[in-house]
């Protein structure tokens, strides 16, 4: 007898494709890792060429190597989060070795905010914040993500459609 539970899908029920699948944009961290590694190599070369004292160049090179390792670790952590926007929910998949799956129903979202600094606008990157009535995560920060304005519009439209389908009526207490 088979002791494993199996989920059977009905033959005609195919799940619709997601509206968007995206990850945080962390390319700038990779450039910073390369710059730190290059700087550490330059300090090491200066120490070997006796242009800089090894007692000063060694700790500086080590500092830049540790900074590069930190940036590489944070790059990996940011890339280990995947967001999937579907018609009724936003799914968040976190983790590098272990996985955590979260889901926020779009009809619960009260507001969607896009934040972009000047350099982020030039790069097309931004931080999207969802404010919801969700019990586990009432404020969800997404990003920084590439093509932030396009993604912001997609999420805002999906939230409006989900609220319309769920027939959610906002109640303001005299405000």
CNS distance restraints for C-alpha pairs under 8 A (distance, minus, plus):
assign (resid   9 and name CA) (resid  13 and name CA) 6.84 0.50 0.50
assign (resid  17 and name CA) (resid  86 and name CA) 7.54 0.50 0.50
assign (resid  18 and name CA) (resid  84 and name CA) 6.61 0.50 0.50
assign (resid  18 and name CA) (resid  85 and name CA) 5.81 0.50 0.50
assign (resid  18 and name CA) (resid  86 and name CA) 4.66 0.50 0.50
assign (resid  18 and name CA) (resid  87 and name CA) 7.24 0.50 0.50
assign (resid  19 and name CA) (resid  84 and name CA) 7.68 0.50 0.50
assign (resid  19 and name CA) (resid  85 and name CA) 5.44 0.50 0.50
assign (resid  19 and name CA) (resid  86 and name CA) 5.34 0.50 0.50
assign (resid  19 and name CA) (resid  87 and name CA) 6.85 0.50 0.50
assign (resid  19 and name CA) (resid 154 and name CA) 7.94 0.50 0.50
assign (resid  20 and name CA) (resid  84 and name CA) 5.88 0.50 0.50
assign (resid  20 and name CA) (resid  85 and name CA) 5.07 0.50 0.50
assign (resid  20 and name CA) (resid  86 and name CA) 7.17 0.50 0.50
assign (resid  21 and name CA) (resid  82 and name CA) 7.30 0.50 0.50
assign (resid  21 and name CA) (resid  83 and name CA) 5.72 0.50 0.50
assign (resid  21 and name CA) (resid  84 and name CA) 4.45 0.50 0.50
assign (resid  21 and name CA) (resid  85 and name CA) 6.24 0.50 0.50
assign (resid  22 and name CA) (resid  82 and name CA) 6.05 0.50 0.50
assign (resid  22 and name CA) (resid  83 and name CA) 5.34 0.50 0.50
assign (resid  22 and name CA) (resid  84 and name CA) 6.57 0.50 0.50
assign (resid  22 and name CA) (resid 145 and name CA) 7.71 0.50 0.50
assign (resid  23 and name CA) (resid  78 and name CA) 7.88 0.50 0.50
assign (resid  23 and name CA) (resid  79 and name CA) 6.30 0.50 0.50
assign (resid  23 and name CA) (resid  81 and name CA) 6.24 0.50 0.50
assign (resid  23 and name CA) (resid  82 and name CA) 4.95 0.50 0.50
assign (resid  23 and name CA) (resid  83 and name CA) 6.12 0.50 0.50
assign (resid  23 and name CA) (resid 143 and name CA) 7.39 0.50 0.50
assign (resid  23 and name CA) (resid 145 and name CA) 6.65 0.50 0.50
assign (resid  24 and name CA) (resid  78 and name CA) 6.06 0.50 0.50
assign (resid  24 and name CA) (resid  79 and name CA) 6.16 0.50 0.50
assign (resid  24 and name CA) (resid  81 and name CA) 7.24 0.50 0.50
assign (resid  24 and name CA) (resid  82 and name CA) 7.72 0.50 0.50
assign (resid  24 and name CA) (resid 142 and name CA) 7.22 0.50 0.50
assign (resid  24 and name CA) (resid 143 and name CA) 4.66 0.50 0.50
assign (resid  24 and name CA) (resid 144 and name CA) 5.32 0.50 0.50
assign (resid  24 and name CA) (resid 145 and name CA) 4.71 0.50 0.50
assign (resid  24 and name CA) (resid 146 and name CA) 7.39 0.50 0.50
assign (resid  25 and name CA) (resid  78 and name CA) 7.96 0.50 0.50
assign (resid  25 and name CA) (resid  79 and name CA) 7.73 0.50 0.50
assign (resid  25 and name CA) (resid 125 and name CA) 7.48 0.50 0.50
assign (resid  25 and name CA) (resid 143 and name CA) 6.76 0.50 0.50
assign (resid  25 and name CA) (resid 144 and name CA) 5.59 0.50 0.50
assign (resid  25 and name CA) (resid 145 and name CA) 4.75 0.50 0.50
assign (resid  25 and name CA) (resid 146 and name CA) 5.67 0.50 0.50
assign (resid  26 and name CA) (resid  30 and name CA) 7.10 0.50 0.50
assign (resid  26 and name CA) (resid  75 and name CA) 5.92 0.50 0.50
assign (resid  26 and name CA) (resid  78 and name CA) 6.92 0.50 0.50
assign (resid  26 and name CA) (resid  79 and name CA) 7.21 0.50 0.50
assign (resid  26 and name CA) (resid 144 and name CA) 7.65 0.50 0.50
assign (resid  27 and name CA) (resid  31 and name CA) 6.66 0.50 0.50
assign (resid  28 and name CA) (resid  32 and name CA) 6.31 0.50 0.50
assign (resid  29 and name CA) (resid  33 and name CA) 6.16 0.50 0.50
assign (resid  29 and name CA) (resid  71 and name CA) 6.04 0.50 0.50
assign (resid  29 and name CA) (resid  72 and name CA) 7.12 0.50 0.50
assign (resid  29 and name CA) (resid  75 and name CA) 6.19 0.50 0.50
assign (resid  30 and name CA) (resid  34 and name CA) 6.32 0.50 0.50
assign (resid  30 and name CA) (resid  71 and name CA) 7.59 0.50 0.50
assign (resid  30 and name CA) (resid  72 and name CA) 6.93 0.50 0.50
assign (resid  30 and name CA) (resid  75 and name CA) 7.24 0.50 0.50
assign (resid  31 and name CA) (resid  35 and name CA) 6.22 0.50 0.50
assign (resid  32 and name CA) (resid  36 and name CA) 6.11 0.50 0.50
assign (resid  32 and name CA) (resid  68 and name CA) 7.19 0.50 0.50
assign (resid  32 and name CA) (resid  71 and name CA) 7.39 0.50 0.50
assign (resid  33 and name CA) (resid  37 and name CA) 6.17 0.50 0.50
assign (resid  33 and name CA) (resid  67 and name CA) 7.81 0.50 0.50
assign (resid  33 and name CA) (resid  68 and name CA) 4.59 0.50 0.50
assign (resid  33 and name CA) (resid  69 and name CA) 7.41 0.50 0.50
assign (resid  33 and name CA) (resid  71 and name CA) 6.18 0.50 0.50
assign (resid  33 and name CA) (resid  72 and name CA) 6.45 0.50 0.50
assign (resid  34 and name CA) (resid  38 and name CA) 6.07 0.50 0.50
assign (resid  34 and name CA) (resid  68 and name CA) 7.58 0.50 0.50
assign (resid  35 and name CA) (resid  39 and name CA) 6.06 0.50 0.50
assign (resid  36 and name CA) (resid  40 and name CA) 6.15 0.50 0.50
assign (resid  36 and name CA) (resid  64 and name CA) 5.16 0.50 0.50
assign (resid  36 and name CA) (resid  65 and name CA) 6.39 0.50 0.50
assign (resid  36 and name CA) (resid  67 and name CA) 6.96 0.50 0.50
assign (resid  36 and name CA) (resid  68 and name CA) 5.38 0.50 0.50
assign (resid  37 and name CA) (resid  41 and name CA) 6.27 0.50 0.50
assign (resid  37 and name CA) (resid  64 and name CA) 6.78 0.50 0.50
assign (resid  37 and name CA) (resid  65 and name CA) 6.12 0.50 0.50
assign (resid  37 and name CA) (resid  68 and name CA) 6.54 0.50 0.50
assign (resid  38 and name CA) (resid  42 and name CA) 6.22 0.50 0.50
assign (resid  39 and name CA) (resid  43 and name CA) 6.26 0.50 0.50
assign (resid  39 and name CA) (resid  61 and name CA) 7.14 0.50 0.50
assign (resid  39 and name CA) (resid  64 and name CA) 6.85 0.50 0.50
assign (resid  40 and name CA) (resid  44 and name CA) 6.19 0.50 0.50
assign (resid  40 and name CA) (resid  60 and name CA) 7.24 0.50 0.50
assign (resid  40 and name CA) (resid  61 and name CA) 4.14 0.50 0.50
assign (resid  40 and name CA) (resid  62 and name CA) 6.99 0.50 0.50
assign (resid  40 and name CA) (resid  64 and name CA) 5.62 0.50 0.50
assign (resid  40 and name CA) (resid  65 and name CA) 6.28 0.50 0.50
assign (resid  41 and name CA) (resid  45 and name CA) 6.09 0.50 0.50
assign (resid  41 and name CA) (resid  61 and name CA) 7.12 0.50 0.50
assign (resid  42 and name CA) (resid  46 and name CA) 6.12 0.50 0.50
assign (resid  43 and name CA) (resid  47 and name CA) 6.25 0.50 0.50
assign (resid  43 and name CA) (resid  52 and name CA) 7.89 0.50 0.50
assign (resid  43 and name CA) (resid  57 and name CA) 5.34 0.50 0.50
assign (resid  43 and name CA) (resid  58 and name CA) 7.39 0.50 0.50
assign (resid  43 and name CA) (resid  60 and name CA) 7.05 0.50 0.50
assign (resid  43 and name CA) (resid  61 and name CA) 5.64 0.50 0.50
assign (resid  44 and name CA) (resid  48 and name CA) 6.33 0.50 0.50
assign (resid  44 and name CA) (resid  57 and name CA) 6.35 0.50 0.50
assign (resid  44 and name CA) (resid  58 and name CA) 6.82 0.50 0.50
assign (resid  44 and name CA) (resid  61 and name CA) 6.42 0.50 0.50
assign (resid  45 and name CA) (resid  49 and name CA) 6.09 0.50 0.50
assign (resid  46 and name CA) (resid  50 and name CA) 6.12 0.50 0.50
assign (resid  46 and name CA) (resid  51 and name CA) 5.16 0.50 0.50
assign (resid  46 and name CA) (resid  52 and name CA) 5.41 0.50 0.50
assign (resid  46 and name CA) (resid  57 and name CA) 7.38 0.50 0.50
assign (resid  47 and name CA) (resid  51 and name CA) 6.14 0.50 0.50
assign (resid  47 and name CA) (resid  52 and name CA) 4.99 0.50 0.50
assign (resid  47 and name CA) (resid  53 and name CA) 5.75 0.50 0.50
assign (resid  47 and name CA) (resid  54 and name CA) 4.88 0.50 0.50
assign (resid  47 and name CA) (resid  57 and name CA) 5.83 0.50 0.50
assign (resid  47 and name CA) (resid  58 and name CA) 7.64 0.50 0.50
assign (resid  48 and name CA) (resid  54 and name CA) 7.60 0.50 0.50
assign (resid  50 and name CA) (resid  54 and name CA) 7.67 0.50 0.50
assign (resid  52 and name CA) (resid  56 and name CA) 7.11 0.50 0.50
assign (resid  52 and name CA) (resid  57 and name CA) 6.39 0.50 0.50
assign (resid  53 and name CA) (resid  57 and name CA) 6.13 0.50 0.50
assign (resid  54 and name CA) (resid  58 and name CA) 5.55 0.50 0.50
assign (resid  55 and name CA) (resid  59 and name CA) 7.14 0.50 0.50
assign (resid  56 and name CA) (resid  60 and name CA) 6.51 0.50 0.50
assign (resid  57 and name CA) (resid  61 and name CA) 5.98 0.50 0.50
assign (resid  58 and name CA) (resid  62 and name CA) 6.16 0.50 0.50
assign (resid  59 and name CA) (resid  63 and name CA) 5.98 0.50 0.50
assign (resid  60 and name CA) (resid  64 and name CA) 6.36 0.50 0.50
assign (resid  61 and name CA) (resid  65 and name CA) 6.23 0.50 0.50
assign (resid  62 and name CA) (resid  66 and name CA) 6.14 0.50 0.50
assign (resid  63 and name CA) (resid  67 and name CA) 6.15 0.50 0.50
assign (resid  64 and name CA) (resid  68 and name CA) 6.04 0.50 0.50
assign (resid  65 and name CA) (resid  69 and name CA) 6.16 0.50 0.50
assign (resid  66 and name CA) (resid  70 and name CA) 6.16 0.50 0.50
assign (resid  67 and name CA) (resid  71 and name CA) 6.19 0.50 0.50
assign (resid  68 and name CA) (resid  72 and name CA) 6.10 0.50 0.50
assign (resid  69 and name CA) (resid  73 and name CA) 6.17 0.50 0.50
assign (resid  70 and name CA) (resid  74 and name CA) 6.26 0.50 0.50
assign (resid  71 and name CA) (resid  75 and name CA) 6.02 0.50 0.50
assign (resid  72 and name CA) (resid  76 and name CA) 6.25 0.50 0.50
assign (resid  73 and name CA) (resid  77 and name CA) 6.26 0.50 0.50
assign (resid  74 and name CA) (resid  78 and name CA) 6.15 0.50 0.50
assign (resid  75 and name CA) (resid  79 and name CA) 6.19 0.50 0.50
assign (resid  76 and name CA) (resid  80 and name CA) 6.14 0.50 0.50
assign (resid  77 and name CA) (resid  81 and name CA) 7.29 0.50 0.50
assign (resid  77 and name CA) (resid  95 and name CA) 7.67 0.50 0.50
assign (resid  77 and name CA) (resid  96 and name CA) 7.28 0.50 0.50
assign (resid  80 and name CA) (resid  94 and name CA) 5.96 0.50 0.50
assign (resid  80 and name CA) (resid  95 and name CA) 5.44 0.50 0.50
assign (resid  80 and name CA) (resid  96 and name CA) 5.38 0.50 0.50
assign (resid  81 and name CA) (resid  92 and name CA) 7.06 0.50 0.50
assign (resid  81 and name CA) (resid  93 and name CA) 5.65 0.50 0.50
assign (resid  81 and name CA) (resid  94 and name CA) 4.47 0.50 0.50
assign (resid  81 and name CA) (resid  95 and name CA) 6.45 0.50 0.50
assign (resid  82 and name CA) (resid  92 and name CA) 5.89 0.50 0.50
assign (resid  82 and name CA) (resid  93 and name CA) 5.11 0.50 0.50
assign (resid  82 and name CA) (resid  94 and name CA) 6.54 0.50 0.50
assign (resid  83 and name CA) (resid  90 and name CA) 6.97 0.50 0.50
assign (resid  83 and name CA) (resid  91 and name CA) 5.72 0.50 0.50
assign (resid  83 and name CA) (resid  92 and name CA) 4.75 0.50 0.50
assign (resid  83 and name CA) (resid  93 and name CA) 6.39 0.50 0.50
assign (resid  84 and name CA) (resid  90 and name CA) 5.78 0.50 0.50
assign (resid  84 and name CA) (resid  91 and name CA) 5.06 0.50 0.50
assign (resid  84 and name CA) (resid  92 and name CA) 6.57 0.50 0.50
assign (resid  85 and name CA) (resid  89 and name CA) 6.38 0.50 0.50
assign (resid  85 and name CA) (resid  90 and name CA) 4.62 0.50 0.50
assign (resid  85 and name CA) (resid  91 and name CA) 6.42 0.50 0.50
assign (resid  85 and name CA) (resid 155 and name CA) 7.48 0.50 0.50
assign (resid  86 and name CA) (resid  90 and name CA) 6.00 0.50 0.50
assign (resid  86 and name CA) (resid  91 and name CA) 7.72 0.50 0.50
assign (resid  87 and name CA) (resid 158 and name CA) 6.21 0.50 0.50
assign (resid  87 and name CA) (resid 161 and name CA) 7.99 0.50 0.50
assign (resid  87 and name CA) (resid 162 and name CA) 6.95 0.50 0.50
assign (resid  88 and name CA) (resid 105 and name CA) 6.09 0.50 0.50
assign (resid  88 and name CA) (resid 106 and name CA) 5.58 0.50 0.50
assign (resid  88 and name CA) (resid 107 and name CA) 7.34 0.50 0.50
assign (resid  88 and name CA) (resid 158 and name CA) 7.46 0.50 0.50
assign (resid  88 and name CA) (resid 159 and name CA) 7.88 0.50 0.50
assign (resid  88 and name CA) (resid 162 and name CA) 5.59 0.50 0.50
assign (resid  89 and name CA) (resid 103 and name CA) 6.50 0.50 0.50
assign (resid  89 and name CA) (resid 104 and name CA) 5.52 0.50 0.50
assign (resid  89 and name CA) (resid 105 and name CA) 4.37 0.50 0.50
assign (resid  89 and name CA) (resid 106 and name CA) 4.92 0.50 0.50
assign (resid  90 and name CA) (resid 103 and name CA) 5.68 0.50 0.50
assign (resid  90 and name CA) (resid 104 and name CA) 5.30 0.50 0.50
assign (resid  90 and name CA) (resid 105 and name CA) 6.51 0.50 0.50
assign (resid  90 and name CA) (resid 106 and name CA) 6.67 0.50 0.50
assign (resid  91 and name CA) (resid 101 and name CA) 7.17 0.50 0.50
assign (resid  91 and name CA) (resid 102 and name CA) 5.77 0.50 0.50
assign (resid  91 and name CA) (resid 103 and name CA) 4.38 0.50 0.50
assign (resid  91 and name CA) (resid 104 and name CA) 6.49 0.50 0.50
assign (resid  92 and name CA) (resid 101 and name CA) 5.76 0.50 0.50
assign (resid  92 and name CA) (resid 102 and name CA) 5.00 0.50 0.50
assign (resid  92 and name CA) (resid 103 and name CA) 6.04 0.50 0.50
assign (resid  93 and name CA) (resid  99 and name CA) 6.81 0.50 0.50
assign (resid  93 and name CA) (resid 100 and name CA) 5.81 0.50 0.50
assign (resid  93 and name CA) (resid 101 and name CA) 4.68 0.50 0.50
assign (resid  93 and name CA) (resid 102 and name CA) 6.47 0.50 0.50
assign (resid  94 and name CA) (resid  99 and name CA) 5.59 0.50 0.50
assign (resid  94 and name CA) (resid 100 and name CA) 5.11 0.50 0.50
assign (resid  94 and name CA) (resid 101 and name CA) 6.46 0.50 0.50
assign (resid  95 and name CA) (resid  99 and name CA) 4.60 0.50 0.50
assign (resid  95 and name CA) (resid 100 and name CA) 6.27 0.50 0.50
assign (resid 104 and name CA) (resid 108 and name CA) 7.47 0.50 0.50
assign (resid 104 and name CA) (resid 134 and name CA) 6.97 0.50 0.50
assign (resid 105 and name CA) (resid 109 and name CA) 7.31 0.50 0.50
assign (resid 106 and name CA) (resid 158 and name CA) 7.26 0.50 0.50
assign (resid 106 and name CA) (resid 159 and name CA) 5.07 0.50 0.50
assign (resid 106 and name CA) (resid 162 and name CA) 5.89 0.50 0.50
assign (resid 106 and name CA) (resid 163 and name CA) 7.16 0.50 0.50
assign (resid 107 and name CA) (resid 159 and name CA) 6.03 0.50 0.50
assign (resid 107 and name CA) (resid 160 and name CA) 7.68 0.50 0.50
assign (resid 107 and name CA) (resid 162 and name CA) 5.14 0.50 0.50
assign (resid 107 and name CA) (resid 163 and name CA) 4.45 0.50 0.50
assign (resid 107 and name CA) (resid 166 and name CA) 6.74 0.50 0.50
assign (resid 107 and name CA) (resid 168 and name CA) 7.10 0.50 0.50
assign (resid 108 and name CA) (resid 132 and name CA) 5.41 0.50 0.50
assign (resid 108 and name CA) (resid 133 and name CA) 5.48 0.50 0.50
assign (resid 108 and name CA) (resid 134 and name CA) 6.54 0.50 0.50
assign (resid 108 and name CA) (resid 163 and name CA) 7.80 0.50 0.50
assign (resid 109 and name CA) (resid 130 and name CA) 6.59 0.50 0.50
assign (resid 109 and name CA) (resid 131 and name CA) 5.81 0.50 0.50
assign (resid 109 and name CA) (resid 132 and name CA) 4.05 0.50 0.50
assign (resid 109 and name CA) (resid 133 and name CA) 6.54 0.50 0.50
assign (resid 109 and name CA) (resid 134 and name CA) 7.92 0.50 0.50
assign (resid 109 and name CA) (resid 159 and name CA) 6.77 0.50 0.50
assign (resid 110 and name CA) (resid 130 and name CA) 7.62 0.50 0.50
assign (resid 110 and name CA) (resid 131 and name CA) 5.56 0.50 0.50
assign (resid 110 and name CA) (resid 132 and name CA) 5.01 0.50 0.50
assign (resid 110 and name CA) (resid 133 and name CA) 7.15 0.50 0.50
assign (resid 111 and name CA) (resid 130 and name CA) 5.98 0.50 0.50
assign (resid 111 and name CA) (resid 131 and name CA) 5.17 0.50 0.50
assign (resid 111 and name CA) (resid 132 and name CA) 6.94 0.50 0.50
assign (resid 112 and name CA) (resid 128 and name CA) 7.04 0.50 0.50
assign (resid 112 and name CA) (resid 129 and name CA) 5.81 0.50 0.50
assign (resid 112 and name CA) (resid 130 and name CA) 4.76 0.50 0.50
assign (resid 112 and name CA) (resid 131 and name CA) 6.43 0.50 0.50
assign (resid 112 and name CA) (resid 152 and name CA) 7.61 0.50 0.50
assign (resid 112 and name CA) (resid 155 and name CA) 7.81 0.50 0.50
assign (resid 112 and name CA) (resid 156 and name CA) 6.49 0.50 0.50
assign (resid 113 and name CA) (resid 128 and name CA) 5.63 0.50 0.50
assign (resid 113 and name CA) (resid 129 and name CA) 5.09 0.50 0.50
assign (resid 113 and name CA) (resid 130 and name CA) 6.53 0.50 0.50
assign (resid 113 and name CA) (resid 152 and name CA) 7.86 0.50 0.50
assign (resid 114 and name CA) (resid 126 and name CA) 6.56 0.50 0.50
assign (resid 114 and name CA) (resid 127 and name CA) 5.77 0.50 0.50
assign (resid 114 and name CA) (resid 128 and name CA) 4.56 0.50 0.50
assign (resid 114 and name CA) (resid 129 and name CA) 6.45 0.50 0.50
assign (resid 114 and name CA) (resid 148 and name CA) 7.64 0.50 0.50
assign (resid 114 and name CA) (resid 149 and name CA) 7.55 0.50 0.50
assign (resid 114 and name CA) (resid 152 and name CA) 6.70 0.50 0.50
assign (resid 115 and name CA) (resid 126 and name CA) 5.70 0.50 0.50
assign (resid 115 and name CA) (resid 127 and name CA) 5.16 0.50 0.50
assign (resid 115 and name CA) (resid 128 and name CA) 6.38 0.50 0.50
assign (resid 116 and name CA) (resid 120 and name CA) 5.48 0.50 0.50
assign (resid 116 and name CA) (resid 121 and name CA) 5.79 0.50 0.50
assign (resid 116 and name CA) (resid 125 and name CA) 7.05 0.50 0.50
assign (resid 116 and name CA) (resid 126 and name CA) 4.84 0.50 0.50
assign (resid 116 and name CA) (resid 127 and name CA) 6.58 0.50 0.50
assign (resid 117 and name CA) (resid 121 and name CA) 6.17 0.50 0.50
assign (resid 117 and name CA) (resid 126 and name CA) 7.72 0.50 0.50
assign (resid 118 and name CA) (resid 122 and name CA) 6.51 0.50 0.50
assign (resid 119 and name CA) (resid 123 and name CA) 6.33 0.50 0.50
assign (resid 120 and name CA) (resid 124 and name CA) 5.84 0.50 0.50
assign (resid 120 and name CA) (resid 125 and name CA) 4.87 0.50 0.50
assign (resid 120 and name CA) (resid 126 and name CA) 6.03 0.50 0.50
assign (resid 121 and name CA) (resid 125 and name CA) 6.13 0.50 0.50
assign (resid 121 and name CA) (resid 126 and name CA) 7.25 0.50 0.50
assign (resid 123 and name CA) (resid 146 and name CA) 7.95 0.50 0.50
assign (resid 124 and name CA) (resid 146 and name CA) 5.93 0.50 0.50
assign (resid 124 and name CA) (resid 147 and name CA) 5.31 0.50 0.50
assign (resid 124 and name CA) (resid 148 and name CA) 6.26 0.50 0.50
assign (resid 124 and name CA) (resid 149 and name CA) 7.62 0.50 0.50
assign (resid 125 and name CA) (resid 144 and name CA) 6.05 0.50 0.50
assign (resid 125 and name CA) (resid 145 and name CA) 5.38 0.50 0.50
assign (resid 125 and name CA) (resid 146 and name CA) 4.57 0.50 0.50
assign (resid 125 and name CA) (resid 147 and name CA) 5.92 0.50 0.50
assign (resid 125 and name CA) (resid 148 and name CA) 5.33 0.50 0.50
assign (resid 126 and name CA) (resid 143 and name CA) 6.70 0.50 0.50
assign (resid 126 and name CA) (resid 144 and name CA) 4.95 0.50 0.50
assign (resid 126 and name CA) (resid 145 and name CA) 5.63 0.50 0.50
assign (resid 126 and name CA) (resid 146 and name CA) 6.93 0.50 0.50
assign (resid 126 and name CA) (resid 147 and name CA) 7.78 0.50 0.50
assign (resid 126 and name CA) (resid 148 and name CA) 5.11 0.50 0.50
assign (resid 126 and name CA) (resid 149 and name CA) 7.65 0.50 0.50
assign (resid 127 and name CA) (resid 141 and name CA) 6.94 0.50 0.50
assign (resid 127 and name CA) (resid 142 and name CA) 5.91 0.50 0.50
assign (resid 127 and name CA) (resid 143 and name CA) 4.88 0.50 0.50
assign (resid 127 and name CA) (resid 144 and name CA) 4.55 0.50 0.50
assign (resid 127 and name CA) (resid 145 and name CA) 6.50 0.50 0.50
assign (resid 127 and name CA) (resid 148 and name CA) 7.30 0.50 0.50
assign (resid 128 and name CA) (resid 141 and name CA) 5.95 0.50 0.50
assign (resid 128 and name CA) (resid 142 and name CA) 5.06 0.50 0.50
assign (resid 128 and name CA) (resid 143 and name CA) 6.34 0.50 0.50
assign (resid 128 and name CA) (resid 144 and name CA) 7.36 0.50 0.50
assign (resid 128 and name CA) (resid 145 and name CA) 7.94 0.50 0.50
assign (resid 128 and name CA) (resid 148 and name CA) 7.47 0.50 0.50
assign (resid 128 and name CA) (resid 152 and name CA) 6.84 0.50 0.50
assign (resid 129 and name CA) (resid 139 and name CA) 6.89 0.50 0.50
assign (resid 129 and name CA) (resid 140 and name CA) 5.65 0.50 0.50
assign (resid 129 and name CA) (resid 141 and name CA) 4.55 0.50 0.50
assign (resid 129 and name CA) (resid 142 and name CA) 6.07 0.50 0.50
assign (resid 130 and name CA) (resid 138 and name CA) 7.89 0.50 0.50
assign (resid 130 and name CA) (resid 139 and name CA) 5.70 0.50 0.50
assign (resid 130 and name CA) (resid 140 and name CA) 5.08 0.50 0.50
assign (resid 130 and name CA) (resid 141 and name CA) 6.51 0.50 0.50
assign (resid 130 and name CA) (resid 142 and name CA) 7.96 0.50 0.50
assign (resid 131 and name CA) (resid 138 and name CA) 5.86 0.50 0.50
assign (resid 131 and name CA) (resid 139 and name CA) 4.81 0.50 0.50
assign (resid 131 and name CA) (resid 140 and name CA) 6.68 0.50 0.50
assign (resid 132 and name CA) (resid 137 and name CA) 7.92 0.50 0.50
assign (resid 132 and name CA) (resid 138 and name CA) 4.93 0.50 0.50
assign (resid 132 and name CA) (resid 139 and name CA) 6.39 0.50 0.50
assign (resid 133 and name CA) (resid 138 and name CA) 5.65 0.50 0.50
assign (resid 134 and name CA) (resid 138 and name CA) 4.87 0.50 0.50
assign (resid 144 and name CA) (resid 148 and name CA) 7.87 0.50 0.50
assign (resid 147 and name CA) (resid 151 and name CA) 6.32 0.50 0.50
assign (resid 148 and name CA) (resid 152 and name CA) 5.87 0.50 0.50
assign (resid 149 and name CA) (resid 153 and name CA) 6.21 0.50 0.50
assign (resid 150 and name CA) (resid 154 and name CA) 6.32 0.50 0.50
assign (resid 151 and name CA) (resid 155 and name CA) 6.17 0.50 0.50
assign (resid 152 and name CA) (resid 156 and name CA) 6.07 0.50 0.50
assign (resid 153 and name CA) (resid 157 and name CA) 6.06 0.50 0.50
assign (resid 154 and name CA) (resid 158 and name CA) 6.06 0.50 0.50
assign (resid 155 and name CA) (resid 159 and name CA) 6.04 0.50 0.50
assign (resid 156 and name CA) (resid 160 and name CA) 6.28 0.50 0.50
assign (resid 157 and name CA) (resid 161 and name CA) 6.18 0.50 0.50
assign (resid 158 and name CA) (resid 162 and name CA) 6.03 0.50 0.50
assign (resid 159 and name CA) (resid 163 and name CA) 6.07 0.50 0.50
assign (resid 160 and name CA) (resid 164 and name CA) 6.14 0.50 0.50
assign (resid 161 and name CA) (resid 165 and name CA) 6.11 0.50 0.50
assign (resid 162 and name CA) (resid 166 and name CA) 6.04 0.50 0.50
assign (resid 163 and name CA) (resid 167 and name CA) 5.88 0.50 0.50
assign (resid 163 and name CA) (resid 168 and name CA) 5.23 0.50 0.50
assign (resid 164 and name CA) (resid 168 and name CA) 6.44 0.50 0.50
